[in-house]
Amino acid sequence: MEVCVDSVESAVNAEDGGASRLELCGNLMEGGTTPTLGLLRVVKQKVRIPVYVMIRPRGGDFLYSITERQVMMADLCLAKEEGADGIVLGALTEDGRIDKDLCMELIAFDMVEDPSQALEDVISLGCERLLTSGCDSTVLEGLPTLKKLTEQARGRITIVPDIHVTCACVGGGGGINERNLPRVLEGTGAREFHCSASSFKQSGMAYRNTAVCMGGALRPPEFGYKVASTDRVRTLNQIAESTVQWSVY
């Protein structure tokens, strides 16, 4: 079970709940961007499970400029220096194909033009895992494609179901829940899954100035935030363990 987190609290909660691996991001409202080095450093100090760091300089599409590529490569090197156990990275060409020159790990797969060919490209890059919803708005709708990709992979790469909302919010994973996890695992044959397992936490602020907003037009509530729930992580792990032919990683 891989849990997507954007704070130290979420990282600790995920490990306490039994997560096997973390995907560390910033700015989950935009599908996840590169986290700060300070966040990575403290998370590595607090948890023992592997921490994979997202390398994504901005929200939006996955077609990057030369300067954005430079930022991504610098972030990648710094993340490795800070002890990242792996990198989550993806990029596309303007015609929707895998940008082989930049990709190492992939988060942009669900935007590709040809999923079957893209899978072979990702495998040729030596990637460990592929997070995908089956190139649909949710993994439940993409089950047929996801099953085909799993069969095509034949163990050469680990296919990880990742439910996200439509558009480019890739890596969010918040859609996998206690109700649909058995169907996802049984319908895809997947042996790993990716989710946020989050719950809403109220702010501790006693004084709340509701006339001022620190975010943009699309924003979470000002006096509260989402955090990984230890109980939800534990419950999802238990559901996975009880699913037919499932073994814990």
Beta strands, then each sheet from edge to edge (+ up, - down):
strand 1: 2-5
strand 2: 21-24
strand 3: 51-55
strand 4: 86-89
strand 5: 129-132
strand 6: 158-161
strand 7: 194-195
strand 8: 198-202
strand 9: 224-228
sheet 1: 4+ 3+ 2+ 1+ 7+
sheet 2: 5+ 6+
sheet 3: 8+ 9-
end
